[in-house]
Amino acid sequence: MKTLVIVRHAKSSWSLPGQNDFDRPLNERGKNDAPEMAKRLRKEGIRPDAFISSPARRARKTCKAFAEEFGQKKDDIIFFDKLYQAPAPVFYEVIRECSDKYDTIAIFAHNPGITNFVNTLCDVHIDSMVTCSMFAVQADVKSWAELEGAEREFLFYKYPREE
């Protein structure tokens, strides 16, 4: 059984005009939402074995907050350059490259690709993955390479301002 958690980066800052998109930091809301959502993931009973992230600053910082909640070091985060502004098919490429020693992986990335990707996973449709939202599915497979063609069960969609 493999469990996949997809997380959009937390709210980022636009306070520096002309700043490179790749280097945008989290704003105060994002700095608060990331650890809170990590705690909510723990409450769901899901413990990622691997934390995989886009190398963009806002995704890295969001991923780091989650990794810390689960006792992982930031040095243990796996970065894939191709997750920055990735279209949906790239997510499957990254997943196929994951070691099968991991039963649960969490991937941190960006819109619009992340929304397009989660909408390929099961019958649940999301209009837009809001900042710091989490979408999780599970599949009865032994290898991550099998995930794309497997039947996947929707587990949850959670977001910071959820009632």
Backbone as a ProteinNet text record, in pm:
[ID]
protein_1_A
[PRIMARY]
MKTLVIVRHAKSSWSLPGQNDFDRPLNERGKNDAPEMAKRLRKEGIRPDAFISSPARRARKTCKAFAEEFGQKKDDIIFFDKLYQAPAPVFYEVIRECSDKYDTIAIFAHNPGITNFVNTLCDVHIDSMVTCSMFAVQADVKSWAELEGAEREFLFYKYPREE
[TERTIARY]
85.4	0	89.6	59.4	132.9	36.2	81.8	2	76.1	3.1	58.7	-13.6	64.1	9.5	68.7	-18.3	23.8	-7	94.1	78.2	119.4	30.4	68.9	142.9	244.9	321	228.4	273.6	196.9	200	118.7	103.8	238.4	269.7	398.3	381.9	494.1	496.6	520.2	450.2	470.1	520.1	580	615.1	733.9	815	930.4	906.6	865.7	840.3	964.4	942.4	1052.6	1131	1094.3	1166.1	1141.7	1244.3	1235.9	1131.7	1041.9	936.8	994.4	1102.2	1164.3	1205	1241.4	1295.8	1193.9	1066.1	966.7	954.8	960.5	948.4	802	781.3	647.1	614.5	487.3	445.2	407.1	360.4	329.6	221.5	118.5	13.6	71.7	157.9	221.3	307.6	380.2	466.2	383.7	260.8	171.6	97.8	54.5	-24.1	56.5	181.4	259.7	272.5	317.4	325.4	188.5	87.6	-48	-101.1	-78.6	-124.1	-43.3	81.8	163.3	104.4	61.1	-2.9	-133.3	-207.3	-332.2	-304.7	-194.9	-158.3	-128.1	-56.2	-26.4	-156.3	-253.5	-382.8	-458.9	-432.4	-494.6	-432.8	-325.8	-259.4	-164.3	-126.6	-36	101.2	202.1	340.3	424.7	458	540.8	678.4	721.4	857	954	902.5	986.6	914.7	991.8	943.1	1013.2	933.7	986.2	935	1024.7	984.4	1044.3	970.1	1025.5	1135.2	1239.5	1345.4	1312.5	1198	1162.1	1149	1188.2	1196.5	1067.7	953.5	826.6	788.7	818.9	792.3	889.2	1016.8	1118.5	1079.6	1039.3	1004.7	879.5	783.1	662.4	699.9	777.7	820.9	900.7	988	1069.3	980.5	874.4	783.6	718.4	679.8	619.8	724.1	841.8	947.5	980.1	988	1017	909.2	783.9	673.4	688.7	746.8	762.9	904.4	981.3	1113.5	1218.9	1196.3	1293.7	1377.8	1503.2	1592.3	1571.1	1596.4	1581.3	1676.5	1787.3	1882.7	1826.5	1719.5	1657.2	1555.1	1522	1425.2	1486.5	1407.7	1451.1	1397	1487	1446.6	1450.5	1346.8	1340.1	1321.7	1422.7	1414.4	1291.8	1256.8	1146.9	1009.3	1000.9	873.1	839.3	938.2	910.7	831.9	710.2	618	590.3	584.7	566.1	424	408.6	276.5	243.9	119.4	72.9	157.2	194.1	269.6	403.9	463.6	592.5	577.7	462.6	440.9	450.4	391.7	402.4	547.4	623.9	765.6	840.4	817.7	883.7	844.3	717.5	669.7	733.4	744.7	807.9	953.4	1018.1	1158.1	1175.5	1067	1075.3	1111.3	1190.7	1229.4	1107.9	1097.3	986.2	1001.3	1114.5	1129.5	1037	990.1	897.4	754.5	675.5	533.9	444.8	491.8	414.6	506.9	470	549.2	461.5	523.8	457.5	534.2	461.8	521.3	470.1	563.1	533.4	564.4	463.2	482.9	386.4	358.3	294.2	172.9	88.3	-19.8	34.6	-26.4	-149.1	-125.7	-1	28.2	-20.5	-10.5	-49.2	-200.4	-280.2	-424.8	-456.4	-392.2	-414.9	-377.6	-268.8	-225.6	-325.8	-366.2	-457.4	-588.6	-626.2	-750.6	-737.5	-617.5	-598.5	-598.1	-597.5	-575.4	-698.8	-816.3	-938.4	-1058.5	-1176.6	-1298.8	-1331.3	-1251.8	-1274.1	-1209.8	-1287.6	-1237.2	-1217.7	-1101.7	-1069.5	-1056.2	-1129.3	-1118.5	-978.9	-925.3	-789.8	-734.4	-615.2	-546.6	-506.3	-572	-538.6	-404.5	-345.7	-215	-220	-120.2	-99.5	-208	-280.7	-379.1	-310.3	-377.3	-325.8	-431.5	-387.9	-475.4	-407.7	-479.5	-416.6	-496.3	-421.3	-478.4	-393.5	-451.8	-383.4	-410.1	-310	-325.8	-265.3	-330.5	-283.1	-180.1	-59.8	51.3	176.8	272.6	399.8	507.1	489.4	589.3	527	602.6	554.9	536.4	611	598.8	460.2	390	256.8	144.6	176.5	71.2	-12	51.9	-21.1	-132.8	-108.5	-209.1	-300.6	-277.4	-353.8	-482.1	-575.6	-694.3	-652.1	-690.4	-649.4	-772.4	-759.2	-867.9	-842.2	-939.4	-931.4	-935.6	-843.1	-841.9	-896.4	-844.1	-892.3	-836.6	-904.5	-857.3	-875	-766.2	-767.9	-701.8	-749.8	-691.4	-701	-616.1	-605.6	-733.8	-814.2	-933.9	-1058.3	-1037.5	-1147.8	-1231.2	-1360.1	-1451.3	-1451.5
-118.3	0	124.1	218.6	344.7	460.5	560.4	679.2	801.1	884.3	1005.1	1127.1	1222.1	1348.2	1459	1538	1649.6	1778.4	1866	1989.6	2108.9	2204.4	2329.8	2414.3	2485.3	2570.7	2668.2	2711.9	2808.7	2946.2	3035.9	3171.1	3243.6	3296.5	3364	3515.1	3581.7	3726.9	3785.4	3894.4	3972.7	4112.2	4125.8	4257.6	4324.2	4249.3	4308.2	4312.9	4427.6	4438.7	4398.7	4322.2	4280.6	4160.6	4107.9	3991.8	3870.8	3793.4	3671.7	3579	3524.2	3435.5	3318.3	3261.9	3145.7	3174.8	3299.6	3337.6	3398.1	3401	3461.5	3383.2	3451.9	3385.5	3366.7	3298.8	3289.8	3421.1	3460.8	3576.4	3526.3	3615.7	3576.5	3468.1	3483.7	3380.7	3245.8	3245.4	3121.2	3059.3	3142.8	3093	3030	3077.1	3019.8	2896.1	2902.6	2792.6	2663.8	2674	2553.4	2460.2	2508.3	2416.1	2368.1	2454	2413.6	2300.7	2311.2	2205.7	2077.7	2090.8	1972.3	1898.6	1973.2	1912.7	1842.4	1903.1	1841.4	1712.2	1709.6	1585.7	1476.7	1511	1414.4	1362.5	1451.7	1411.9	1315.2	1322.5	1228.9	1089.7	1078.3	948.9	913.9	1013.5	989.6	1043.9	957.7	995.8	972.8	1080.9	1063.7	1005.1	913.5	856.9	945	1019	1105.2	1236.4	1343.7	1477.8	1523	1551.7	1583.8	1721.7	1808.6	1946.7	2007.6	2103.5	2198.3	2274.5	2317	2392.3	2541	2588.6	2729	2757.1	2875.1	2909.7	2883	2924.4	2908.6	2762.3	2677.9	2533.6	2471	2508.9	2456	2485	2609.7	2649.4	2576.8	2558.7	2484.2	2339.4	2279.2	2141.4	2127	2222.3	2218.1	2217.4	2299	2302.3	2166	2100.2	1967	1866.1	1870.1	1775.7	1789.1	1911.4	1933.7	1874.8	1887.4	1830.6	1679.7	1616.5	1470.7	1427.3	1519.4	1485.6	1460.5	1510.4	1494.8	1621.8	1603.9	1717.7	1777.5	1908.2	1971.8	1910.4	1854	1788.6	1659.4	1606.5	1483.3	1510.3	1636.7	1671.2	1641.9	1580.9	1547.3	1655.9	1718.9	1825.7	1777.8	1814.2	1789.3	1923.9	1968.1	2095.6	2101.4	1987.9	1987.4	2007.8	2009.1	2037.9	2186.7	2272.9	2417.1	2445.4	2495.5	2526.4	2404	2288.2	2162.1	2142.7	2093.6	2051	1914.6	1875.1	1752	1628.4	1600.7	1478.3	1468.1	1580.8	1578.6	1519.1	1538.1	1480.1	1327.2	1268.9	1123.8	1081.9	1161.4	1131	1127.1	1227.7	1235.2	1115.3	1081.4	968.3	838.1	818.8	696.8	685.4	797.7	798.5	773.4	770.6	751.7	607.5	594.4	462.2	391.4	263.1	184.4	155.7	193.2	177.9	273.9	379.1	473.5	426.5	417.9	382.3	505.1	616.8	740.3	854.6	926	1042.2	1166	1279.4	1409.3	1492.5	1549.2	1630.2	1773.4	1869.5	2011.8	2084.4	2153.8	2218.6	2335.6	2371.7	2498.2	2478.9	2582.3	2592.4	2652.1	2627	2550.5	2399.8	2358.2	2216	2125.3	2171.1	2085.4	2057.8	2159.3	2138.8	2044.6	2067.1	1979.4	1835.3	1817.2	1683	1614.8	1681.3	1613.8	1577.3	1652.7	1621.3	1499.7	1443.9	1318.5	1197.7	1220.6	1111.2	1027.6	1090	1017.4	1097.6	1055.9	1121	1251.6	1287.8	1412.9	1525.6	1631.2	1745.1	1865.8	1929.1	2049.2	2164.4	2274.3	2389.5	2450.9	2462.3	2515.3	2470.5	2414.6	2382.5	2516.7	2554.7	2681.4	2667.7	2780.4	2774.5	2689.9	2606.1	2514.4	2406.7	2381.7	2273.4	2139.3	2032.7	1896.4	1808.2	1724.1	1629.7	1493.7	1393	1262.7	1149.6	1054.7	933.6	814.7	697.4	572.5	472.1	388.2	284.5	154.5	45.4	-86.5	-134.5	-76.2	-110.9	-130.8	-202.3	-223.5	-125.7	-70.8	16.5	149.6	257.6	388.7	394.1	313.5	310.3	262.9	191.3	139.5	239.5	347.8	438.7	498.7	540.7	610.3	524.8	396.9	310.2	241	262.6	193.7	267.4	193.6	255.6	322.1	447.7	523.7	563.3	550.8	585.8	724.1	812.7	946.5	935.6	1003.5	1005.5	1136.7	1249.7	1378.9	1494.6	1607.9	1737	1831.4	1887.6	1979.2	2110.4	2219.9	2349.8	2437.4	2540.7	2617.1	2681.8	2737.2	2810.2	2721.9	2593.8	2495.4	2510.1	2502.4	2510.2	2379.3
0	0	0	-88.1	-97.3	-74.2	-0.5	28.2	-24.8	-97	-157	-101.5	-49.8	-1	-87.2	-146.5	-230.9	-155	-142.5	-65.7	-152.3	-164	-228.7	-126	-168.9	-77.5	-5.6	111.9	190.8	123.9	175.4	119.4	114.3	-2.3	-20.8	-24.7	-9.3	-5.8	-144.6	-170.9	-293.7	-255.5	-137.5	-84	-152.4	-224.2	-291.7	-442.1	-493.7	-637.9	-718.3	-822.3	-907.9	-857.3	-740.4	-687.7	-777.5	-798.5	-877.8	-814.8	-895.2	-846.5	-766.6	-812.7	-749	-604.1	-576.5	-445.7	-349.3	-388	-298.8	-168.4	-53	76.6	116.1	225.9	283	351.4	346.6	425.8	565.7	651	789.8	795	713.3	710.8	671.2	569	525.7	634.1	706.7	816.3	927.4	944.9	1046.3	994.1	868.3	812.1	795.4	753.8	724.4	845.5	961.6	1076.2	1124.5	1110.9	1152.3	1063.7	934.2	843	863.5	898.3	929.7	1050.2	1148.8	1266.7	1226	1135.6	1089.2	1012.8	938.9	869.9	972.2	1075.9	1183.1	1245.3	1266.9	1325.2	1234.7	1104.7	1010.2	1021.3	1097.8	1115.1	1001.9	925.3	812.8	848.7	830	859.3	733.9	662	541.4	572.4	487.4	495.3	418.7	320.2	237.6	211.4	215.8	187	59.9	-43	-175.9	-213.2	-260.9	-283.1	-408.6	-461	-557.1	-482.9	-552.6	-485.2	-463.4	-513.9	-493.5	-343.7	-303.8	-161.2	-84.6	-138.8	-67	-50.5	-148.2	-136.4	-36.8	-44.5	49.2	193.1	219.8	356.8	406.3	320.1	357.1	388.9	302.4	322	451.3	477.5	599.5	724.4	725.4	841	862	753.4	764.5	812.6	754.8	792.7	941.4	989.8	1131.6	1221.1	1181.8	1260.5	1275.3	1174.3	1177	1214.6	1270.4	1320.9	1214.2	1094.2	986	975.7	936.3	917.7	779.6	768	636.8	535.2	582	491.6	432	491.4	441.8	330.6	307.7	203	66.4	-19	-155.2	-248.6	-323.3	-414.9	-558.8	-632.1	-775.9	-844.3	-918.1	-989.1	-1078.9	-1138.8	-1234.8	-1170.8	-1037.1	-971.7	-971.4	-997.3	-1003.5	-1130.8	-1114.2	-1224.5	-1312.4	-1250.7	-1323.3	-1371.9	-1495.9	-1541.6	-1479.6	-1486.1	-1421.5	-1453.7	-1578.5	-1607.2	-1534.1	-1500	-1429.8	-1290	-1226.8	-1094.5	-1102.7	-1206.2	-1222.8	-1246.7	-1321.3	-1342.9	-1209.9	-1126.8	-996.4	-910.8	-908.8	-828.6	-875.1	-1006	-1058.3	-1013.8	-989.5	-947.9	-797.7	-723.3	-578.2	-543.9	-441.2	-392.4	-333.1	-361.4	-307.8	-158.8	-101.4	44.1	119.2	49.4	109.4	84	191	175.6	165.4	222.2	219.7	181.2	74.9	35	34	64.7	57.6	-43.9	-140.1	-245.6	-233.3	-237.6	-220.7	-350.6	-405	-534.5	-551.1	-677.2	-713.6	-804.8	-804.8	-902	-1030.4	-1144	-1165.9	-1179.1	-1194	-1215.6	-1105.7	-981.9	-869.2	-871.2	-906.3	-917.1	-1032.7	-1145.3	-1260.5	-1226.7	-1153	-1115.9	-1022.6	-913.9	-820.3	-887.6	-989.3	-1059.9	-1151.1	-1164.7	-1238.6	-1145.7	-1015.9	-920.9	-888.5	-887.8	-852	-900.6	-862.2	-908.5	-836.5	-736.2	-664.1	-743.6	-772.2	-849.3	-757.5	-768.3	-691.8	-790.9	-768.6	-858.6	-853.7	-732.7	-717	-582.9	-584.4	-459.1	-398.2	-290.4	-225	-154.2	-116.7	-52	74.9	88.1	200.3	213.3	105.9	109.4	87.3	133.4	122.8	57.3	-33.2	-103	-92.5	-44	-23.1	-87.7	-143.4	-201.6	-158.5	-175.4	-140.8	-252	-277.5	-379.8	-328.7	-363.3	-322.5	-424.8	-416.3	-504.9	-419.9	-476.4	-406.5	-452.1	-571.8	-631.5	-671.4	-652.3	-694.9	-846.1	-918.4	-1064.2	-1108.4	-1021.2	-1051.8	-1023.1	-952.8	-904.4	-1016.7	-1123.7	-1229.9	-1289.7	-1308.2	-1369.1	-1269.4	-1142.1	-1037.6	-1001.7	-944.4	-887.1	-756.4	-740.2	-622.5	-541.5	-411.2	-319.7	-260.8	-272	-212.7	-61.5	6.3	152.4	207.9	159.4	207.4	125.3	139.3	91.7	209.5	258	374.5	334.7	394.3	366	491	500.6	624.8	676.1	592	638.5	640.4	646.4	644.8	772.6	759.2	874.2	949.6
[MASK]
+++++++++++++++++++++++++++++++++++++++++++++++++++++++++++++++++++++++++++++++++++++++++++++++++++++++++++++++++++++++++++++++++++++++++++++++++++++++++++++++++++

